[in-house]
Amino acid sequence: MKPVFLALIFVGAVACTSQLYVPTEKNVNKVEVASLSELQQGHDLYINNCGKCHKLYSPGSRSNIDWKKALNVMAPKAKIDNDQMYLIYRYLVNR
């Protein structure tokens, strides 16, 4: 019974993160001005900070305005400064 339970947890974890994208050149400046390096930083910050407390939502699951609202509420809780928040925002909207 234990291996089946662990397999289900693994599948669930992969399913939650499969909607995230790894930034490439095609995402650079797509919506917001951002270099590939900045998008990668935003991706890493999103996974390492936001994912600590709750599941990670797909970048396409919210509008740009909704992401901005959510980040404004969540950044202080995650102890993310404005520069980090903006990196995450650019990652999320340049999908």
C-alpha positions as CSV (number, residue, x, y, z in Angstrom):
1,M,0.0,0.0,0.0
2,K,2.8,2.4,0.8
3,P,4.4,2.4,-2.7
4,V,1.0,3.2,-4.3
5,F,0.5,6.1,-1.9
6,L,4.0,7.5,-2.6
7,A,3.4,7.1,-6.4
8,L,0.2,9.1,-6.1
9,I,1.9,11.9,-4.2
10,F,4.6,12.0,-6.9
11,V,2.1,12.1,-9.7
12,G,0.2,14.9,-8.0
13,A,3.3,16.9,-7.4
14,V,4.4,16.6,-11.1
15,A,0.9,17.5,-12.2
16,C,0.9,20.7,-10.2
17,T,4.1,21.9,-11.6
18,S,3.7,20.7,-15.2
19,Q,1.8,23.9,-16.1
20,L,4.9,26.0,-15.3
21,Y,7.1,27.0,-18.1
22,V,10.9,27.2,-18.3
23,P,11.7,30.5,-19.8
24,T,13.4,30.6,-23.2
25,E,14.2,33.3,-25.7
26,K,10.6,33.2,-27.1
27,N,9.4,34.5,-23.7
28,V,11.7,37.5,-23.6
29,N,9.8,40.8,-23.9
30,K,6.6,38.9,-24.8
31,V,4.4,41.1,-22.6
32,E,6.7,42.9,-20.1
33,V,10.3,43.9,-20.9
34,A,12.5,41.2,-19.4
35,S,15.7,39.5,-20.3
36,L,16.0,35.7,-20.3
37,S,18.1,36.0,-17.1
38,E,15.4,38.0,-15.4
39,L,12.7,35.5,-16.5
40,Q,14.8,32.6,-15.1
41,Q,15.3,34.5,-11.8
42,G,11.5,35.1,-11.6
43,H,10.9,31.4,-12.3
44,D,13.3,30.3,-9.5
45,L,11.8,32.9,-7.1
46,Y,8.3,31.7,-7.9
47,I,9.2,28.1,-7.3
48,N,11.4,28.6,-4.2
49,N,9.3,31.2,-2.4
50,C,5.6,30.8,-3.5
51,G,5.8,27.1,-3.5
52,K,6.9,26.9,0.1
53,C,3.4,27.6,1.4
54,H,1.0,26.5,-1.3
55,K,0.7,24.8,-4.7
56,L,2.1,26.7,-7.6
57,Y,-0.5,28.0,-10.0
58,S,0.0,27.9,-13.8
59,P,1.1,31.3,-15.1
60,G,-1.8,31.2,-17.5
61,S,-4.4,30.6,-14.8
62,R,-4.7,34.3,-14.0
63,S,-4.8,37.5,-15.9
64,N,-1.9,39.9,-15.6
65,I,-4.0,42.2,-13.4
66,D,-4.9,39.3,-11.2
67,W,-1.3,38.3,-10.8
68,K,-0.4,41.8,-9.8
69,K,-3.1,41.8,-7.2
70,A,-2.0,38.4,-5.9
71,L,1.6,39.3,-5.7
72,N,0.9,42.6,-3.9
73,V,-0.9,40.6,-1.2
74,M,1.5,37.7,-1.0
75,A,4.9,39.3,-1.3
76,P,5.0,40.7,2.2
77,K,3.9,37.4,3.6
78,A,6.7,35.6,1.7
79,K,9.2,38.4,2.6
80,I,9.8,39.2,-1.0
81,D,11.0,42.7,-1.8
82,N,9.6,44.8,-4.7
83,D,12.4,43.9,-7.1
84,Q,11.9,40.1,-6.5
85,M,8.1,40.6,-6.8
86,Y,8.6,42.3,-10.2
87,L,10.9,39.5,-11.4
88,I,8.2,36.9,-10.5
89,Y,5.5,39.1,-12.1
90,R,7.5,39.3,-15.4
91,Y,8.0,35.5,-15.3
92,L,4.3,34.9,-14.8
93,V,3.0,37.3,-17.6
94,N,5.6,36.5,-20.3
95,R,4.2,33.0,-20.7
